Amino acid sequence: MKEAYETGRGRIIIRSKTDIETEATHDKIVVHEIPYNVNKSELIKKIAELVTDKKIDGISNVNDESDREGMRIVIDLKRDANANVVLNKLYKMTDLQSSFSVNCIALIGAGANNSGRPKLLSLRECIKYFVDHRHDVTIRRTKFDKRKAEERAHILEGLIIASDNIDEVVHIIRAAKSPQEAIENLKARFNLDDIQAKAIVEMRLRQLTGLEQDKLHAEYDELEKLIAYLQSILDDPELCKKVMKDELLEVKNKWGDERKTVIDYSASNNFNPEDFYPNEPVVVTVSHLGYIKRTPLTEFRAQGRGGVGSKGGSARDQDFIEYIYPATTHNTMMFFTKKGRCFWMKVYEIPEGPKTFKGRAVQNLLNIDSDDKATAFITIENINDADFVKRHNLMFCTKRGTVKKTRFENYAHPRSNGLIAINLVEGDEVIEVKLTTGNDDIIIANHGGRAIRFNEQGVRVMGRTATGVRGIRLDGDDDEAVGMLVFNCNEELTDEQWAALDAQESNETEVPETDAVEPVEEVEGAEEITVNEWPENILVVSEKGFGKRSVLSDYRITKRGGKGVKTLNVTEKTGNLIAIKSVTDDDDLMIINKSGVAIRLAVSEVKVQGRNTQGVSLINLKRRNDVIASVCKVVHEEPEEDALEENSEEAGNVESSETTNE
């Protein structure tokens, strides 16, 4: 409407009047009015075709319940259907919503000679030319009325003369041999013109009475006033405008009524894509070869610890599920590739499929290089929330133990071709990216089973294309970092504590660091830095299916760049550490091995043990050379009874090891 008013050309969206009624078993959409020029029976037929062709899901029946009281089209929905989503799809695919084109072309300057030219008019121009037209009509009408009044007054002047000399007039008329002779004699005697003399000759006898003579004088006086008023309209532009305004108000009062339509400023033909997808929890999985999909979380049922699991994704040419993340369909997912680039995608844009669905290649959805792959993901509830963006940083962790902190606002403007997220040294890759608030604690673990904890204030804010600084010192070229955790402890360190940690401040250099700078593994006084008991535990999982939980307070804060402390007693039986997660008793754990088998178990079933233990068996690897590929925490779900019974025997046969080697 705004565009149509400003330019004269546009499109007005017309949407049906609908209500969503909730019943005990299901919802239904009730249509009370449909757009102009839309046929009701054709509309119902179109909805039925869309349901038959499975282009719209969630509709069970459509009925026309219209009667003399008004229109009522009832669209019954299925029990699990989202009414708003179905309604938005109907708006998009049917004439429940239509458009009315505006093309305001008028002839400007048209007159008696039809010399007007067509012109596209804005609302302001429409009003201007309409006012000009009304002014022209008022002036021409006033001139016409004034001329008619003057003509009548002129006749009345002659009639008044005749009434004042009635005896002589009668004598002249009676003496004349013909009407024309009487007219000529009257003109000569009283100095009249043809019109006045003719009116006197044609005057009826009743007008000779005294009462009729008084009426002639009264009519003449009224005409004189009218002529004076009409002349003032012609002479005074403001009075002319008042006449125009009064006439328009008269039309409004006589014909105006209440608006039949409702102007909804929030409605638009440009649907928000989120309107077509309910905000439901899903699991996003990415395979080793880069195939991505989203699956409803309800498809994954909980099992007991030690179960053999259910199929989580089929292999393709020795492909396997490598990454798995919980999200909701309205989230924005940020993709960080191993080569240090960043991409964006709405979760509902990710192809949906069951657990056995292979998915689609990420390269077909994003402009990722063929030799690159996404290795880190972040889900953002609302990337357009300026306050959220300003309050958060992005903390990067690479395979070589490098960390980098950058303002999140540097990444909050998606580009189709992505952007550079971090510069990497040769041979390094991005393994983890987390959101931080500026005073969070960071924990990084390596393959050898060690973990380091430091406060993010020890990492200065860098630019988007910076490389970063050392986060953890690795054990040789074969070692690598496996994950990074972020804890928002909200506890400021004291000056004394920072003084102890700042003993290494002179060692901070940009990566790569020289061998001459040896980060200190533990700083004197650092052991005094502890926090209160934290609600989340640290869960670690080895590649051969062993895992455990330990408390956050077991990991003392040290300076970044050190070797850290033992978080899992790595042995030949456990295999190297492959995952580190922060969990609570309210979480579930999803573990997927390289053969594609997935198991979901409650975190509460995993014991809390000391740092220097090898944990318990979490999954029964049936194949000899099979290893764990990915570990993810998801929303807790109560296990099904049959699943628990099915796995009870398996869980009882799994060997548990809780040995410590302090």
Secondary structure, 3 states (H helix, E strand, C coil): CHHHHHHCEEEEEEECEEEEEECCCCEEEEEEECCCCCCHHHHHHHHHHHHHCCCCCCEEEEEECCECCECCEEEEECCCCCHHHHHHHHHHHCCCEEEEEEECEEEECCCCCCCCEEEECCHHHHHHHHHHHHHHHHHHHHHHHHHHHHHHHHHHHHHHHHHHCHHHHHHHHHHCCCHHHHHHHHHHHHCCCHHHHHHHHCCCHHHHCHHHHHHHHHHHHHHHHHHHHHHHHHHCHHHHHHHHHHHHHHHHHHHCCCCCCCCCCCCCCCCCHHHHCCCCEEEEEEECCCEEEEEEHHHCCCCCCCCCCEECCCCCCCCCEEEEEEEECCCEEEEEECCCEEEEEEHHHCCECCCCCCCEEHHHHCCCCCCCCEEEEEEECCCCCHHHHHCCEEEEEECCCEEEEEEHHHHCCCCCCCEECCCCCCCCCEEEEEEECCCCEEEEEECCCEEEEEEHHHCCECCCCCCCEECCCCCCCCCCEEEEEEECCCCCCCHHHHHHHHHHHHHCCCCCCCCCCCCCCCCCCHHHCCCCCCCCEEEEEECCCEEEEEEHHHCCCCCCCCCCEECCCCCCCCCCEEEEEEECCCEEEEEEECCCEEEEEEHHHCCECCCCECCEECCCCCCCCCCEEEEEEEECCCCCHHHHHHHHHHHHHCCECCCECC
